[in-house]
């Protein structure tokens, strides 16, 4: 519901108020908020924080100190994000929409820190295998402003205040639920924890590895910029083909990371291997079948999803020409997501940075090799080929870990 609200809100705003200075100002700042939301989610929910929290249950305080420090780090990160929003407002070209942006920055500057703290609380719930409450309460954060926009005549200038209000309500309920479920030791955050530096180093490397791979779509679009409409076609084809991977990230992967972390914290390395292999087989088979079905029915599917409004048949044909090549890599990209969680649970998430840099380099080389003979289709094909190579590298790393006499696992006493 939260992600749906993020996507629907700009469309509903344009439907209600059309295009104007206030709408442009909101969309500019909302783009920054969406980037911050994705980065914060990945930093907390898909990182080594989850296995560290799982292992911390064996501590004398049941992990309360580590949870308290995590909340403090979330607040600090949110404050930095809010300050970044102010800087973005000042640095962006002033233009005629600058006064509107300045008025919207105050509530959105409150929204980002609350979002970061709620993400930290959601990570605590995830580590406790409470998978429903966090997302359900997160839906409130986006339901409040979306309903206000759809049912009332709220202006773009006031919409950020509704966003902040919805996030505040969601944060309050989430905090109350976390306090009810697990103990927190907020006083433990007052003293710096030097022994947790290794944990933050792993989280930083994991986040950097995921971030660098976001460069690939930008490189792909730059390569095809000389052909009219190719950038939009590349973006639409990739988004439709990758929808299954996005759904996987929101549903299955948080549960998988928690379960793998539980096995590692108990020293059951065979369970890590067994669950990872099952997940790879299931995800790979399901996405292969789904991609095949999407290719067979690609014309009615694309017509249903994209063939509306100003979309012409010529543009739809451009998307269709790329769609099949993007679908080839969908199973590999999905299995990459599974392998990344397995590496994170095994305290080897730092491997994501070198493999991410490798993916960027391979993508650039493949783009230049395939651009001349195939054009935009070659760029889409290179994305799929690189996805397969990167997955093979990650799988080789996992197999090496499984065969070593000692497999890394969390020592809660030293990590906390």
C-alpha positions as CSV (number, residue, x, y, z in Angstrom):
1,X,0.0,0.0,0.0
2,X,2.9,2.4,0.8
3,X,4.5,1.8,-2.6
4,X,1.2,2.1,-4.4
5,X,0.6,5.4,-2.7
6,X,4.0,6.7,-3.7
7,X,3.2,5.9,-7.3
8,X,-0.4,7.1,-7.3
9,X,0.1,10.5,-5.5
10,X,1.9,12.4,-8.4
11,X,-0.8,11.1,-10.8
12,X,-3.6,12.1,-8.5
13,X,-2.0,15.5,-7.9
14,X,-1.8,16.2,-11.7
15,X,-5.4,15.0,-12.1
16,X,-6.6,17.4,-9.4
17,X,-4.6,20.5,-10.1
18,X,-3.0,20.0,-13.5
19,X,0.5,21.2,-14.3
20,X,1.7,24.4,-12.6
21,X,4.4,25.9,-10.5
22,X,3.2,24.4,-7.2
23,X,2.8,21.0,-8.8
24,X,6.3,21.2,-10.3
25,X,7.7,22.2,-7.0
26,X,6.1,19.3,-5.2
27,X,7.2,16.7,-7.8
28,X,10.8,18.0,-7.6
29,X,10.9,17.6,-3.8
30,X,8.9,14.3,-3.9
31,X,11.5,12.8,-6.2
32,X,14.1,13.4,-3.6
33,X,11.9,11.9,-0.9
34,X,11.3,8.8,-3.1
35,X,15.1,8.4,-3.5
36,X,15.6,8.8,0.3
37,X,12.8,6.3,1.0
38,X,14.4,3.6,-1.2
39,X,17.9,4.2,0.2
40,X,16.7,4.1,3.8
41,X,14.7,1.0,3.2
42,X,17.7,-0.8,1.7
43,X,20.0,0.4,4.4
44,X,17.9,-1.0,7.2
45,X,15.6,-3.8,5.9
46,X,18.0,-5.5,3.5
47,X,21.3,-5.2,5.4
48,X,23.3,-6.8,8.1
49,X,21.2,-5.1,10.7
50,X,18.7,-7.9,10.4
51,X,21.0,-10.8,11.2
52,X,22.7,-8.7,13.9
53,X,19.4,-8.1,15.6
54,X,18.5,-11.8,15.4
55,X,21.8,-12.8,16.9
56,X,21.5,-10.1,19.6
57,X,18.6,-12.0,21.2
58,X,21.2,-14.2,23.0
59,X,22.7,-11.2,24.8
60,X,22.2,-10.5,28.5
61,X,19.8,-7.7,27.7
62,X,18.1,-9.6,24.9
63,X,19.4,-7.1,22.3
64,X,17.7,-4.1,23.9
65,X,20.9,-2.0,23.7
66,X,21.5,-2.8,20.0
67,X,17.9,-1.9,19.2
68,X,18.3,1.4,21.0
69,X,21.5,2.2,19.1
70,X,19.7,1.3,15.8
71,X,16.9,3.8,16.6
72,X,19.5,6.6,17.3
73,X,21.3,5.9,14.1
74,X,18.0,6.0,12.2
75,X,17.2,9.4,13.7
76,X,20.7,10.7,12.8
77,X,20.3,9.4,9.2
78,X,16.8,11.0,9.0
79,X,18.1,14.4,10.2
80,X,20.9,14.2,7.6
81,X,18.3,13.4,4.9
82,X,16.1,16.3,6.0
83,X,19.1,18.6,5.9
84,X,19.8,17.3,2.4
85,X,16.3,18.2,1.4
86,X,16.9,21.8,2.4
87,X,20.2,21.8,0.5
88,X,18.4,20.4,-2.6
89,X,15.8,23.2,-2.3
90,X,18.5,25.9,-2.1
91,X,20.9,24.5,-4.7
92,X,18.2,23.6,-7.3
93,X,17.8,26.3,-10.0
94,X,15.6,29.0,-8.3
95,X,13.1,29.5,-11.1
96,X,9.6,30.6,-10.5
97,X,8.7,27.6,-8.3
98,X,11.4,28.3,-5.7
99,X,9.0,30.1,-3.2
100,X,6.6,27.1,-3.4
101,X,9.5,24.7,-2.8
102,X,10.7,26.6,0.2
103,X,7.2,26.4,1.8
104,X,7.1,22.6,1.2
105,X,10.5,21.9,2.5
106,X,9.6,22.3,6.2
107,X,7.0,19.5,6.4
108,X,9.0,17.3,4.1
109,X,12.1,17.9,6.2
110,X,10.1,16.4,9.1
111,X,8.8,13.6,7.0
112,X,12.3,12.2,6.1
113,X,13.5,11.8,9.8
114,X,10.2,10.2,10.8
115,X,10.5,7.8,7.8
116,X,14.0,6.8,8.9
117,X,13.0,6.1,12.5
118,X,10.0,4.1,11.3
119,X,12.3,2.1,9.0
120,X,14.5,1.3,12.0
121,X,11.5,0.2,14.0
122,X,10.4,-2.0,11.0
123,X,13.8,-3.6,11.0
124,X,13.3,-4.6,14.6
125,X,9.9,-6.1,13.9
126,X,11.4,-8.0,10.9
127,X,14.1,-9.4,13.1
128,X,11.4,-10.6,15.5
129,X,9.6,-12.4,12.6
130,X,6.7,-9.8,12.8
131,X,6.2,-9.4,9.1
132,X,2.7,-8.0,8.9
133,X,2.4,-5.2,11.4
134,X,5.2,-3.0,10.1
135,X,3.9,-2.9,6.4
136,X,0.3,-2.6,7.6
137,X,1.1,0.4,9.7
138,X,3.4,1.8,7.0
139,X,0.3,1.8,4.7
140,X,-1.3,4.4,7.1
141,X,1.6,6.8,6.3
142,X,0.6,6.9,2.7
143,X,-3.1,6.4,3.0
144,X,-3.6,9.6,5.0
145,X,-2.2,12.0,2.3
146,X,-3.5,10.0,-0.6
147,X,-7.1,10.0,0.7
148,X,-6.8,13.7,1.6
149,X,-5.7,14.4,-2.0
150,X,-8.4,12.3,-3.6
151,X,-11.3,13.2,-1.3
152,X,-10.6,16.9,-0.6
153,X,-9.4,20.0,-2.4
154,X,-6.0,20.0,-0.7
155,X,-3.5,22.1,-2.6
156,X,0.1,21.1,-3.5
157,X,1.4,23.5,-0.9
158,X,-0.6,21.7,1.9
159,X,0.0,18.2,0.7
160,X,3.4,17.9,2.3
161,X,1.8,18.6,5.7
162,X,-0.6,15.7,5.1
163,X,2.4,13.6,4.3
164,X,4.1,14.5,7.5
165,X,0.9,13.9,9.5
166,X,0.4,10.5,8.0
167,X,4.0,9.5,8.7
168,X,3.7,10.8,12.2
169,X,0.6,8.7,12.9
170,X,2.3,5.6,11.4
171,X,5.5,6.2,13.4
172,X,3.5,6.6,16.7
173,X,1.6,3.3,16.2
174,X,4.8,1.5,15.1
175,X,6.7,2.7,18.1
176,X,4.0,1.6,20.5
177,X,3.8,-1.8,18.9
178,X,7.6,-2.3,19.0
179,X,7.7,-1.2,22.7
180,X,5.0,-3.8,23.4
181,X,6.8,-6.6,21.5
182,X,10.5,-6.2,22.5
183,X,12.5,-4.4,25.2
184,X,14.4,-1.3,24.2
185,X,17.4,0.3,26.0
186,X,17.5,3.9,24.8
187,X,20.0,4.9,27.4
188,X,22.6,2.5,25.8
189,X,22.7,4.9,22.9
190,X,24.3,7.6,24.9
191,X,27.7,5.9,24.9
192,X,29.5,5.2,21.5
193,X,29.8,1.5,20.7
194,X,33.2,1.1,19.2
195,X,32.8,-2.6,18.9
196,X,29.9,-2.2,16.5
197,X,32.2,-0.5,13.8
198,X,32.5,-3.8,11.9
199,X,28.7,-4.0,11.6
200,X,28.5,-0.5,10.2
201,X,31.4,-1.3,7.9
202,X,29.5,-4.2,6.4
203,X,26.3,-2.2,6.2
204,X,28.1,0.5,4.3
205,X,29.7,-1.9,1.9
206,X,26.4,-3.6,1.3
207,X,24.6,-0.3,0.6
208,X,27.4,0.9,-1.7
209,X,27.2,-2.3,-3.6
210,X,23.5,-1.9,-4.1
211,X,23.9,1.8,-5.0
212,X,26.5,1.4,-7.8
213,X,24.3,-1.1,-9.7
214,X,21.7,1.7,-10.0
215,X,24.1,3.4,-12.4
216,X,23.4,0.7,-15.1
217,X,19.9,1.9,-16.1
218,X,21.3,5.5,-16.5
219,X,24.2,4.2,-18.7
220,X,21.7,2.2,-20.8
221,X,19.5,5.3,-21.4
222,X,22.5,7.5,-22.2
223,X,23.6,5.0,-24.9
224,X,20.2,5.2,-26.7
225,X,19.7,8.9,-26.4
226,X,20.3,9.5,-30.1
227,X,17.2,7.6,-31.1
228,X,13.9,9.5,-30.6
229,X,11.7,7.8,-28.0
230,X,14.3,5.1,-27.2
231,X,14.9,6.4,-23.7
232,X,11.3,6.2,-22.8
233,X,10.9,2.8,-24.4
234,X,13.9,1.5,-22.6
235,X,12.5,2.7,-19.3
236,X,9.0,1.4,-19.8
237,X,10.2,-2.0,-21.0
238,X,12.6,-2.4,-18.1
239,X,9.9,-1.3,-15.6
240,X,7.3,-3.7,-16.8
241,X,9.7,-6.6,-17.0
242,X,11.1,-5.9,-13.6
243,X,7.7,-5.6,-11.8
244,X,8.0,-9.2,-10.5
245,X,11.4,-8.5,-8.9
246,X,9.9,-5.4,-7.2
247,X,7.1,-7.5,-5.8
248,X,9.5,-10.1,-4.6
249,X,11.5,-7.5,-2.7
250,X,8.4,-6.3,-0.9
251,X,7.0,-9.7,0.0
252,X,9.3,-12.7,0.0
253,X,12.8,-11.4,0.5
254,X,12.4,-9.8,4.0
255,X,11.0,-13.1,5.3
256,X,13.9,-15.1,3.6
257,X,16.6,-12.8,5.1
258,X,15.1,-13.2,8.6
259,X,14.9,-17.0,8.3
260,X,18.4,-17.3,7.0
261,X,19.7,-15.1,9.8
262,X,17.9,-17.3,12.4
263,X,19.7,-20.4,11.1
264,X,23.1,-18.6,11.1
265,X,22.7,-17.3,14.6
266,X,22.0,-20.8,15.8
267,X,25.1,-22.2,14.0
268,X,23.0,-24.3,11.6
269,X,24.9,-23.7,8.4
270,X,23.2,-26.5,6.6
271,X,19.9,-24.8,7.0
272,X,21.3,-21.7,5.4
273,X,22.4,-23.8,2.4
274,X,19.2,-25.7,2.2
275,X,16.9,-22.7,2.4
276,X,19.0,-20.7,0.0
277,X,19.0,-23.5,-2.6
278,X,15.2,-24.0,-2.3
279,X,14.6,-20.3,-2.7
280,X,16.8,-20.0,-5.7
281,X,15.0,-23.0,-7.4
282,X,11.5,-21.7,-6.6
283,X,12.2,-18.1,-7.6
284,X,14.2,-19.1,-10.7
285,X,11.5,-21.5,-11.9
286,X,8.6,-19.2,-11.1
287,X,10.1,-16.2,-12.8
288,X,11.2,-18.2,-15.8
289,X,7.6,-19.4,-16.3
290,X,6.3,-16.0,-15.7
291,X,8.7,-14.4,-18.2
292,X,7.9,-17.0,-20.8
293,X,4.2,-16.3,-20.4
294,X,4.7,-12.5,-20.5
295,X,6.7,-13.0,-23.8
296,X,4.0,-15.1,-25.4
297,X,1.3,-12.6,-24.5
298,X,3.5,-9.5,-24.7
299,X,1.2,-7.7,-27.2
300,X,-2.0,-7.8,-25.2
301,X,-0.1,-7.3,-21.9
302,X,1.7,-4.1,-23.1
303,X,-1.5,-2.8,-24.7
304,X,-3.3,-3.3,-21.4
305,X,-0.6,-1.6,-19.3
306,X,0.7,1.1,-21.6
307,X,-1.7,1.5,-24.6
308,X,-3.6,4.5,-23.2
309,X,-3.6,8.2,-23.4
310,X,-0.8,9.7,-25.5
311,X,1.0,6.4,-26.0
312,X,1.1,5.8,-29.8
313,X,1.3,2.4,-31.5
314,X,4.8,3.4,-32.8
315,X,6.0,3.9,-29.3
316,X,4.3,0.7,-28.1
317,X,6.2,-1.1,-30.9
318,X,9.5,0.3,-29.6
319,X,8.7,-1.0,-26.2
320,X,7.7,-4.5,-27.6
321,X,11.0,-4.7,-29.5
322,X,12.9,-4.4,-26.2
323,X,10.6,-6.3,-23.9
324,X,11.7,-9.8,-24.9
325,X,15.4,-9.0,-24.3
326,X,14.6,-7.6,-20.9
327,X,12.5,-10.6,-20.0
328,X,15.6,-12.9,-20.6
329,X,17.3,-11.5,-17.6
330,X,14.3,-11.4,-15.2
331,X,15.0,-14.8,-13.6
332,X,18.7,-14.0,-13.1
333,X,18.0,-10.6,-11.6
334,X,15.5,-12.2,-9.2
335,X,17.9,-14.9,-8.2
336,X,20.5,-12.2,-7.6
337,X,18.2,-10.7,-5.0
338,X,17.9,-14.1,-3.3
339,X,21.7,-14.6,-3.4
340,X,22.3,-11.1,-2.0
341,X,20.2,-11.9,1.1
342,X,22.0,-15.2,1.6
343,X,25.3,-13.4,1.5
344,X,24.1,-10.8,3.9
345,X,22.8,-13.5,6.4
346,X,26.2,-15.2,6.1
347,X,28.1,-12.0,7.2
348,X,29.5,-11.7,3.7
349,X,27.4,-8.8,2.4
350,X,30.6,-6.8,1.7
351,X,31.0,-9.0,-1.4
352,X,28.2,-7.0,-2.9
353,X,30.4,-4.0,-3.6
354,X,33.0,-5.7,-5.8
355,X,30.4,-7.6,-7.6
356,X,28.4,-4.4,-8.1
357,X,31.4,-2.7,-9.6
358,X,32.0,-5.7,-11.8
359,X,28.4,-5.4,-13.0
360,X,28.8,-1.8,-13.9
361,X,32.0,-2.5,-15.8
362,X,30.6,-5.5,-17.7
363,X,27.4,-3.5,-18.6
364,X,29.5,-0.8,-20.2
365,X,31.6,-3.2,-22.2
366,X,28.5,-5.2,-23.3
367,X,26.7,-2.0,-24.3
368,X,29.5,-0.9,-26.6
369,X,29.8,-4.4,-28.1
370,X,26.1,-4.9,-28.8
371,X,25.1,-1.3,-29.6
372,X,26.4,-1.2,-33.2
373,X,25.0,-4.6,-34.4
374,X,21.7,-4.5,-32.6
375,X,20.9,-0.9,-31.5
376,X,18.6,-0.4,-28.5
377,X,17.8,-4.1,-28.5
378,X,21.5,-4.8,-27.9
379,X,21.5,-2.6,-24.8
380,X,18.5,-4.5,-23.4
381,X,20.2,-7.8,-24.2
382,X,23.4,-6.7,-22.4
383,X,21.4,-6.0,-19.2
384,X,20.2,-9.6,-19.2
385,X,23.6,-11.1,-20.1
386,X,25.3,-9.1,-17.3
387,X,22.6,-10.2,-14.9
388,X,23.4,-13.9,-15.7
389,X,27.1,-13.3,-15.2
390,X,26.7,-11.5,-11.9
391,X,24.4,-14.2,-10.6
392,X,27.0,-16.8,-11.5
393,X,29.6,-14.9,-9.5
394,X,27.3,-14.6,-6.5
395,X,26.4,-18.3,-6.7
396,X,30.1,-19.2,-6.9
397,X,30.8,-17.2,-3.8
398,X,28.0,-18.9,-1.9
399,X,29.2,-22.3,-3.0
400,X,32.7,-21.4,-1.7
401,X,31.3,-20.4,1.6
402,X,29.3,-23.6,1.9
403,X,32.4,-25.8,1.3
404,X,34.7,-24.0,3.7
405,X,35.3,-25.7,7.1
406,X,34.4,-22.4,8.8
407,X,31.4,-20.4,7.6
408,X,31.1,-16.9,9.0
409,X,28.4,-16.4,11.6
410,X,27.4,-13.7,14.1
411,X,28.9,-13.5,17.5
412,X,26.3,-11.4,19.4
413,X,28.6,-10.7,22.3
414,X,31.2,-8.9,20.1
415,X,28.8,-7.3,17.6
416,X,26.7,-5.6,20.2
